[in-house]
Amino acid sequence: MSEYDKPDRSWKIESSELVYKGFYQVEKIGFKHALFNGGESDVVHREQFVRGNVVAVLAHDPKLDKVALVEQFRLGARNRTTHPWLMEVIAGMVEPGEQPEEVAIREAYEEAGLRLSNVKQVMHYFASPGASSEEVFLFYAHTDLSSAQGVFGLDEESEDILLHVVSADDAIAMIENGSVCNGLSIIALQWFRHFRQQAG
């Protein structure tokens, strides 16, 4: 058996300081952790972007084989060569006391006017654990898209969200042609492509 088969996984926080608090927060953290070759690291200092966890839901109408995508302005995409409006799956932040499935149901209604059924969690992952505390819970759900259309979002959250009803094939193709270019939505649609292939 290799000496690396059961490495020491101990770690500890040495210091934590809130250095910025606005819509999001930034903490400066000092920490130590065990080393693979034995011993312990020096104190490492890192800034960490702190935000709530996120829920995303791929809303699918299995009768029409269409999915709901939403489009909204994203400041972080302002250097994109076309424009900073992005096509995404429905998503939102988890509020204190909420369960992820509750958020999926709430966000689908707030962002797209949709009622969900057969809601199931299909993935849980860290968005960017080297820099952020954010965890993502990805759901798949059924919905009726036969008459879905419009602009949605909450005024108090400065949301301006356009609903797009897209065939499943076209939505998956958007990964390849760059129409969908944010990580969360790419992961959701990659999962959906695999799900459809497995379903036959």
C-alpha positions, 0 to 999 in steps of 0.5 A: 500500500502506498504512503499516499493511500491514506493521507492526513486530511487535517486542517484548521482556520487560524484567522478570519477577517471580513474585509468587504461587505456589500451585495456580496462579501469578501473574507481574508482567511488564514489557514493551515493544512496537512501536507501529502509528504507529511507535516503541516503547511505554513499559514496560508492567507487567501481572500474568499468571495462569500455568497449564498449557495445557488440553485439552478433548475432545468425546466423541461416539457417532456411532451413538447421536448422543449426547455426553458432558458432565460436571458438577462444582463450580466455585468461580468460578461461586459467584455464579451465580443457581442453583448453582456446578455446571457442565455442561462437555465433558471437559477437563484440564491438560497435564502436563509431557512430555505431548502434547495428544492424550495428555491428551484420551485420559487425561482422557476415562478419568479424568473419564468412564470412556471409551475414545476412538477417531478422536481429532482436534484441531479447534481451538487458541486462547488462553483469555484472552490479556490476562490469562492464558498458558493455551492450549486444545487442543480435540479431537473423538473417537468413543466408545461411550456405550451403557452409560456412566454414573457418578461419576468423578475422581481423589481426589488432585485432589479431583475429584467428576465426574458423567457425563451422556450427552446427545443431540447436539441437546439438548447443542447446545440447552444453549448457548441455554438457558444450561445450558452456560455456560463458554467452552470448552464453548460453543466446543466445542459451537458447533464441533460444531453446525457440524460436524454441519451440514456433515456433512449 
